[in-house]
């Protein structure tokens, strides 16, 4: 998620926009990220075009599928 956040910020700055990721939808709460070092990044990216989404959203799958979904959301968000 940290890499995806930086990619989104870079995409905005490359288009000469402020690299501030503005929430486009409500934040999601994840039960398995409490006390996790990246919890705030995950929460932030959940509100930025659902880049961070629940694993069960796409069903049982490989990590590759999860990353493809997140990257697709990021690109569709305008980065």
Secondary structure in CASP SS format (residue, H / E / C, confidence):
PFRMAT SS
TARGET T0000
AUTHOR 0000-0000-0000
METHOD secondary structure of the structure
MODEL  1
X C 1.00
X H 1.00
X H 1.00
X H 1.00
X H 1.00
X H 1.00
X H 1.00
X H 1.00
X H 1.00
X H 1.00
X H 1.00
X H 1.00
X H 1.00
X H 1.00
X C 1.00
X C 1.00
X C 1.00
X C 1.00
X C 1.00
X C 1.00
X C 1.00
X C 1.00
X C 1.00
X C 1.00
X C 1.00
X C 1.00
X C 1.00
X C 1.00
X C 1.00
X C 1.00
X C 1.00
X C 1.00
X C 1.00
X C 1.00
X C 1.00
X C 1.00
X C 1.00
X C 1.00
X H 1.00
X H 1.00
X H 1.00
X H 1.00
X H 1.00
X H 1.00
X H 1.00
X H 1.00
X H 1.00
X C 1.00
X C 1.00
X C 1.00
X C 1.00
X C 1.00
X C 1.00
X C 1.00
X H 1.00
X H 1.00
X H 1.00
X C 1.00
X C 1.00
X C 1.00
X C 1.00
X C 1.00
X H 1.00
X H 1.00
X H 1.00
X H 1.00
X H 1.00
X H 1.00
X H 1.00
X H 1.00
X H 1.00
X H 1.00
X H 1.00
X H 1.00
X H 1.00
X H 1.00
X C 1.00
X C 1.00
X C 1.00
END
